[in-house]
């Protein structure tokens, strides 16, 4: 029986299925012809002195790369084998591309991270808040770098007059860690710097390694001022990010974190100034009302007010007393007359005569003390329209109505004018009113 021939596509499929048994795998080599297509896929060649293999990384994996690999770079590619059918070509499909030695660095980084975390250097409760409005901002980064330009632009765009103190330092290489530590110490000793930004632009793990050095991490932890870490891009992270008081996604974002917007601050000050003015006006109005109330209370409670009340009460009692005296005087006179007549009709006994004499004497005395006796001699008792006794001319001003008690009744009159030392003139006399 003859063997059924395979189509090229079927053969390619069988080869592809067989190649899947080789993955996943890691391959080391040198990159060349690195290219990122408009679709976002990365294409390159991985080679060594004895062989070459095509490499592809799909867009979904490319965007996960911390940095893009470059031509001539020795890398370790993690991935699997696949077949590109249209060319009948096998290739390496990459899921991650790392520079040679990055694996060792990653292991060292993890060990140091665990050590420092155990000491509490990354604990949230030791992180300090940033000052709302620093006197000056300190920058620890490379002189003339893009990161420095981004930081200055971000700060000056938000707060043009904010003082900035730059402590230039290396951010990459063997001496970078020592330089960064020295820059942090210089900025912390500056008399006006209230917050420090330490950072650089993005790069590979090797490029950013200075900010993973133990000396730099401990210097940030020991810094007496709040430190903002601005290392790399949003996807990058270092131990400096973990120990800093605040991590910024980028240097530009760091500038936005440490200073407020001057325009917004001025608006806020104006709003609060208006609010303060309203509160002061309200407090002053309340104080004036309380002062007026207190003044009125003191006036009511003062001796002048009490004297006026007593004077009014005296006038009222005097009027009532005058009425009572009038009534008593009339009643007493009537009784004396009746009693005298009864005594005259009684037997002229000696005791009765003595009693009659005493009664007559008492009646004479009572009559002498009666206000009517005084009135009978030409005097009068004057009271105003409210029944108050008038003793002085200022108690009955011109135009007021008065009543005068004479011997046989009352006179009503209107005061035309008053004159001290003489007789007041009256007019419109109504005559006796009984």
C-alpha angles and dihedrals in degrees: 000000000000120000115253108244119239125232116239090249092051091049090050090051092052091049091048091051091051093049091055087072088069096064152139094029143148122234127188123209148113122288124229137168091024110184135166110209124217087257089064095248118131121225126188146140122251114203147163129187092282108036148018131211131182116243131203131181117190120229093251089064097037092064089055093059114108088212137005116253118239137218113276094020119133108229144170112233119204113199147083140274122263138169125241100213101197090063099027087235129141119220144177113256107205127212095176135011118199132176115252109270094026090109091059090046092051091053091049090048093053093049092050091046091055092047096051093042089055088056090054097245092134096045115131094222092066095055116106129218119249118250113259094225114011121203089225137354121229121213123200107189143106118301113249093008127142088242091058091049091050092049094049093046093049094048097043092045091057099034112014095187097047110125113235125197115198122202104189115214142160112265099185135042138038095308096042097094093053091046093050092050091051092049092052091052093049092051093046089055093052109110096223105034110107101171135025131212115201118186155100141208126285128287146135125307088266092050093052095040095106089070089055094054114117093231092057093046092050092046090055091048091050096044111118091215128065111268127209116203115215104171120155125319131323093276094050122087136179137178087260087065091054097048098040120098090238131012119214120203092224138358089260091054089049091059090051091052099053102048132042124227108272094214092052090047091053091049090050092050091050092049092050091046090056090047091050091051090053092048091049091049090050092048091049091050091050091048092050091050092049091047092051090048091049092048091051091048092051091048090053092046095044127104093253092059092046091048090052091051091048091048091051091048091049091052091050092049092046091055091048090048092051090054092048091049091051091051094044093047092053092046093046093050092049092049093048091053092049092046092049092052091049091051092050090053092048125089113281094248117161096239090050091051091052091049090047091052092050090048092051091049091050091047090052091049092046091049090050090052094046115107086225089065090055090045088050089062090063103277127122138202112229126201132176129239090277094054095254117143112251111221101157133039092240088064090064109042122188112290096027123125118241139177124215123203112217128174098281103027149316132312122205118208145158119236112238097182141330129237125187116228093017140066118288114235119233133188142188094047112192096195129231117343098188 
